[in-house]
Amino acid sequence: MSNILLNADSYKASHYVQYPANTTVVSSYIESRGGMFEQTLFFGLQAFIKQTLLKPFTQADIDEAEAVLVAHGLPFNKTGWQYILDTYNGYLPIEIQAVPEGSLVNTHNVLVQVKNTDDNCAWLTSYIETALLRAVWYPTTVASVSYACKQVIARYLARTADNMEGLLFKLHDFGSRGASSFESAALGGMAHLVNFMGTDTLSAIVAARRYYQEPMAGFSIPAAEHSTITSWGRDGEQAAYANMLKQFSGQGKLVAVVSDSYDLWNAIDNLWGTELRDAVMNSGGTLVIRPDSGDPVQIVSTTIEKLMAKFGFRTNSKGFKVLPDCVRVIQGDGICLSSIEAILVEMTKRGLSADNIAFGMGGELLQKVNRDTQKFAMKASAVCVNGVWRDVFKDPITDSGKRSKKGRLALVKNSEGQYQTIREQDLGQQQNQLRVVYRNGVLLVDESLAKIRARVTHCI
């Protein structure tokens, strides 16, 4: 599944004979044409380059692609691919420019620009569209969703908490099992870790080590699932909870326990709040109660209030109630961008600080996105024919939203500090925010996750 020649839509195989005669360069770009968010948080290209473009294809790859595509009913550009193998040792003769990862860019702006670097390979630019666009739209969209959640949580912390110290651990990635593949979980999980530091998606940790020089990108804690609680039987629920404290609590430690396997209110009022109250209070650590059913908007606030009735609370400098440090709540069921805000609205109405809650987000974070969430597209904008550059664009009368850009592009910041796409020929003294990150098999920019995170923090 690593053959770059087959990492394309089928019809791409026929395009090499469809360009005008003497076409020597095709230049294309990627943008978000709008969508759910007004800005996108760009991320993920470096992982694709390291995983895919730094590995040369081989003669065996050409032979496999020829066998597959011809049998599939398509022509095969064996001459073109053989030329690349013989001339560039299997590395793609293309140049990729991109905005720095971690940049927050308004929609309708160029994020990536790619062109062939060998006049014999004009067909190659469009051939890699499928792989390149997919490598950009998915992690960028996940990063944008995660960033939007961060903005909401930060707003309510600013309103109801004494400080923002816990922000980076307020949204935990629960999405690995709901992702479409191991690779999707890794890429999407990394994208989330641009904004937060809590995750249970191990593949994201591994990917960040391999692609972004990050020894440990995120953290987790011991946590119970329903099977480890219900295996004790209903009569053994208290013993199951006590075992979690015995195994994992202690000075400065955190342990999360799902507590709605049977009766959440009984668990809070009688088991945690009465029978095990002293053990929780004296543990020196923090017990994190996890409800996992019901209407999350009401369940979260009621859970916090019931815990306050048993464990007490303090009132912070802004007049909102905060549980003692020994107990907190995490809500992972039914969490999405809108429900996070709805929960925090309800908590604010009840005088409860956002300090009391963390969120776990699964499918809504890593899976319930698609290319149209931010209307991503890759389009040709310029070609060189007979040594003369010409604009290439589409402008369908049936959908003006699909109008594409013309010419070789650049990205600048205007007087208000906002990104703006212009023609490269109009740059003048302005600095192009697009950097050349890859050329002819060589990675030219290799940034750490720490540097990308710092860029995001600067955006905030």
Secondary structure, 3 states (H helix, E strand, C coil): CCCHHHCCCHHHHHHHHCCCCCEEEEEEEEEECCCCCCEEECCCHHHHHHHHHCCCCCHHHHHHHHHHHHHHCCCCCHHHHHHHHHHHCCCCCEEEEECCCCCEEECCCEEEEEEECCHHHCCHHHHCHHHHHHHHHHHHHHHHHHHHHHHHHHHHHHHHCCCCCCHHHCEEECCHHHCCCHHHHHHHHHHHHCCCCEECCHHHHHHHHHHCCCCCCCECCCECCHHHHHCCCHHHHHHHHHHHHHHHCCCCCEEEEECCCCCHHHHHHHHHHHHCHHHHHCCCCEEEEECCCCCHHHHHHHHHHHHHHHHCCEECCCCCEECCCCEEEEECCCCCHHHHHHHHHHHHHCCECHHHEEEEECHHHHCCCCCCCCCEEEEEEEEEECCEEEECCCCCCCCHHHCCCCCCEEEEECCCCCEEEEEHHHCCCCCCCCEEEEECCEECCCCCHHHHHHHHHHHC
